[in-house]
Amino acid sequence: MPKKRGAKLIPVSEDIIDEIIALADRIGKPVRKIVEELLIEGTKVYTRGGIHISQAINEYLLLLEMKRLGFTLIPVSILNKVDNNNEELRSEWLKAGKLIASMMRAQGVKSVDSIVTYLKPVIMDAGEVLLTNNGPEYTLTIVALARNKNGITALISLITGVISGLGYSVIEAKIDEGIGIVKFTEKV
């Protein structure tokens, strides 16, 4: 015989309950329905992505803002075929990176550590995005193994735009199959 399922009581702070009640009143849904939806969606985020809900929201908002500004997703197979030795094209990647930096600044990104968080949704194909610090110098390493040198060149041009748009000086950029490295420092 199946076990009878009933409601369970879970202690929650009054501040959160007050916010949920205000939300329910604002959108015209019962409090119980709002709580169930929040728990269902929150559970999905944790179990499927293994990420914190605030990170999922930040990534979603970043992608929405990029869409609003005219960005689009481009398959890596196409990026790998684009000849990025063209100076005009590299200049466009750089401008796009500076536009992303403007979005990041508008969202309050101030620390260099936040760069990785905001770049991950932009570089969806990257297996690793690592930031290391050696004194005044930072090294951003991006591993995107599906990209050839053309694809990495495009990516590093974009990243260079982001870094310079955030007020840092790029010291060096290295490009190889599937790996791009950018060394930078704070402007003096």
Residue pairs with C-beta under 8 A, 6 or more apart in sequence:
20 31
20 34
20 35
20 38
21 31
23 34
24 30
24 31
24 33
24 34
27 34
42 53
45 51
45 52
45 53
45 56
46 53
49 56
55 117
58 107
58 117
58 118
59 120
59 121
61 107
62 103
62 107
62 118
62 121
62 122
63 121
65 103
65 107
66 100
66 103
66 122
69 99
69 103
71 96
73 124
76 125
76 144
76 146
76 147
76 151
79 147
79 150
79 151
79 154
79 155
80 146
80 147
80 148
80 150
80 151
81 150
82 89
82 150
82 151
82 154
83 89
83 150
84 90
84 93
84 150
84 153
84 154
84 157
85 153
90 153
90 157
93 154
93 157
93 158
93 161
94 157
94 158
94 160
94 161
94 164
95 161
96 158
96 161
97 157
97 158
97 159
97 160
97 161
97 162
97 163
97 164
97 165
98 161
98 162
98 164
98 165
99 161
99 165
100 118
100 122
100 158
100 161
100 162
100 165
101 161
101 162
101 163
101 164
101 165
101 166
102 165
104 114
104 115
104 118
104 162
104 165
104 166
105 165
105 166
107 118
109 115
109 118
109 166
112 131
112 133
112 138
112 168
112 186
113 131
115 131
115 140
115 162
115 163
115 166
116 129
116 130
116 131
116 140
119 129
119 142
119 159
119 162
120 126
120 129
122 158
123 129
123 142
123 144
123 155
125 144
125 146
125 147
126 142
126 143
126 144
127 143
127 144
127 145
128 141
128 142
128 143
129 140
129 141
129 142
129 143
130 140
130 141
130 142
130 143
131 138
131 139
131 140
131 141
132 138
132 139
132 141
133 139
136 185
136 186
137 171
137 183
137 184
137 185
138 168
138 183
138 184
138 185
139 181
139 182
139 183
140 159
140 163
140 181
140 182
140 183
140 184
141 179
141 180
141 181
142 155
142 156
142 159
142 179
142 180
142 181
143 178
143 179
144 151
144 152
144 155
144 178
144 179
144 180
145 178
146 178
147 155
147 177
147 178
148 177
148 178
149 175
149 176
149 177
152 175
152 176
152 177
152 178
152 179
152 180
153 175
155 180
156 173
156 175
156 180
156 182
159 180
159 182
160 170
160 173
160 182
163 170
163 182
163 184
164 170
167 186
167 187
168 184
168 185
168 186
168 187
169 184
169 185
169 186
169 187
169 188
170 182
170 183
170 184
171 183
171 184
171 185
172 181
172 182
172 183
173 180
173 181
173 182
173 183
174 180
174 181
174 182
